[in-house]
Amino acid sequence: MTTILVVEDEPAIGELIAINLRHSGFKVVLAETAEAAQSAVDGVLPELVLLDWMLPGQSGVSLARRWRADARTRALPVIMLTAKADEADKIAGLDAGADDYLTKPFSPNELLARIRAVLRRRQPEALDAAVSVAGLVLDPATHRVSFQGQELKLGPTEFRLLHFLMSHAERVHSRAQLLDRVWGDHVFIEERTVDVHIKRLREALAVGQCSHMIETVRGAGYRLTAQAGVRID
């Protein structure tokens, strides 16, 4: 399920946006301040952020610039939401790194259309471009994987699984979600099949001593992380 972080300091507006997004099949995380938004992003990266310009303390524009300057959040899709309708304000928001700019008040249908458009634009980049996370590099064009320059040998399923996890680094995915996104929802196989391929993927990454990057999150699923730490089994 696609997760959207809604950063809005007016609870009534934030909840109204959240209701419409949930009805459209999105998972929603709410934050009322820049600090809360940063904390949410530090925990698990969402697929997209709806970011209010006017926030208490740090502004949405400053937060967007901060994310664009960080390698982990550089590609995070951001739609700026604001009452500022002047052309100069729109340019400032886009220059700060927003992918789109929506002026309040807006209709739920327009918001959903903008969200889907931004997600569509981002998707081809994730499919075609090489992906790099903390020294682990996967190149779909050459079908090669390496860690700190050392080439690693992966089977085709493990390659697709790693590509998906690296393209959504730090996010936790359930077995059902991985089956849907990596194998396809038309394939009828047991969820435990994911465990088998995760094991094979770790074995392949162990050659480069980076198997720890694949974490098991008890009761939730799997994620790829750049953070050093002990795997949770």
N, C-alpha and C positions, 0 to 999 in steps of 0.2 A: 504494500500500500504506500502510495506517495505521501510523504510527510511535508507539510507546509508550516513554517514558523510565522506566526502573525505577531508583529511587534506594533502594538497600539496602546497608547497610554489612557485612552478612554474605554473603560471596561464594557460599556454598552455597545459601542461600535465594534470592538474586538470580538465580543460574543456573537453579534449579528453576522459578522464576516465568517466566524467559525462555524455557525449553524449552516450557512449556505455551502461552505466548503465540505462539511461532513455529509450533507445531503447529496453532494456530487461525488462522494466516494473517497475524499481525501482524509488523511489523518492530520489533526491540527494540534499544534503546540502554541500556547499563548504566552506572551511576555509583555509587560507594561513599561519596562525601562530598558535602556541600552545595556545596563549591567546584567539584567535578567536574560536578555537576548544573547549576550556574549556567553553567559553561563550555559544556556541551552545549546548553542553551537559548539562550545567546547566539549560538551558531553557527547552528543550525536549530531552529525551533520544532517540537516533536512535536505530535501530535494529542491526547495525553493523558499525564499523569504519574502513576505509582504512587509515592507518597512515604512513606518510612519516617519515623516520628516521631523515633526515637532515632538521631541521627547524630553522628559525632565532630565536635567544634567546634560549628558552627551547627546548631540543631535543625531538623527538618522543618517544624515550626510556624512558626518564624521565616522560613524560606525561602518558605513559602506566603504569609505576610504581605508579604514583599518582592515577590513576583510580582504579587500583587493591587494593590500600590501603583504598579506600572509599567504604563503604557498599552500597551506592546507585549505584555505577558504577562497582562494583566488577565483576559482571557477564556480563558486556558489551563485546560482541565479537569484537576482534581487529585483523586485518590482517596488518602486517608491510610491507610497500613498501620501498625498498631501493636499491641503487646501490652497497651496500656493499655485496660482494658475498663470503667472507671468512667464513669458518665454525665457527670460533670464534665469528664473528659478528652475525651469525644466532643464535647461542646458547645464545648470550647476549640478542637478541631480544625476543627469546622465554622465557628466564629466567625472563625478565621484565614483562611477562604476555601476550605476543601476542599469539593468537590462531593459527596463521599461519604466514609464512614469504615468501614473493615473491620478487625475485630479478629483478630489471630493467635491460634491457628492457623485457617486458613480453607481451604476446598476449592477446587481449580482451577475447578470448575464455577461456584461462587458468585462467584469473582473475575471470570470471564468475563462472567457475567450482569450484575454491577455495572458493568463496563467498557462493555458494550453499552448499558446503560440511561443512563449518563452521556453517551455519544456521541449517543444518540437525543435526549436532552433539549437538547443543545447545537445540534444540526443545524437545527431550525426557526428559532432565533435568527439563524443565519448566513444563512438563506434569505430571511427577511422583513425584517430590520433593515437600516438604512442602514449602510454600511461606510466608515470613514475611515482613511486611512493618510497621515500627513505632508502634510496639506493636500489630498490627493486624496480626493474624496467620491463614492460611488456609492449611489444610492437606488433600490432595486428597485421600490418602490411607484410612483414617478413616472417611472422609467426615465430618470433624468438622471445625468450625470456632470459634476463640476466640479473644477477645481484652483485653490485659493486664490480661490474666488468666480467664476472664469471658467468658463462652461459649455463643455463639449467634446462634439462630435458623434461618436457611435460607431454602427456598424452592429450589428444584433442578435447576430451571432456574436461580434464583438469585445466587446460588452457582457457576454455570458455568460462569455467568457474572462476579462475583467478582474474580474468579480464573483468568480469562483472564485479567481483569483490574490490578490485583495485579502482574501478571506475566509481565505486560508491564507498570509498575508504571511510572507516570509523563508524559506519552505519551497521546496525545489527539486522540480520535477515533471518527469518525463520526458515525451516526446511521447506515448507510449502511455498514460500516466496522464491526460494532458490530453484525449486523444481519448475515453477512457472516461468521465471526469467531466464534460466540457463537451459533447461531441457525443453520447455514449452508446455503450455497447458493441455496440449493434445496428446501428450505422452503419459501413459498410465503406469507409473512405477511407484514403489513404496518410498515414503519419505526417508527411511533408513538408508536408501541408496545414496543419499547426499552424504551421510557419514562415511561411507566407503570411499567416495571420491575426495572428501576432505582429508581422509587418512592418506590417500595416494598423493594428494597435493602437498601435504606436509612432508611426506617422504622425499618428494622431488625438491622441495625448498630446503630440506635439511642438508643437501649437498652444498648449498651456499650458506649454511648456518643461519637461515632466516625463517625457519618454520614457525618460530615464536610469533611471527606477524599474523598468523591465522589463529584467532582466539575463539574458543567455545564459550558462549555466555549461557550459563545454566538457566534452563527454562525459557530461553528466548531464541537461540540460534547461533549463528556464526558472524564474525566480522573480520575484516583485515584492518590492522592498526599499525601506525608508525610508532606508537608508544612502546617503549621497552617495558617488559613486565612478565609475570608468570601467567601462563595460560590457565584459564579457569575451566576445569573439566567436571 
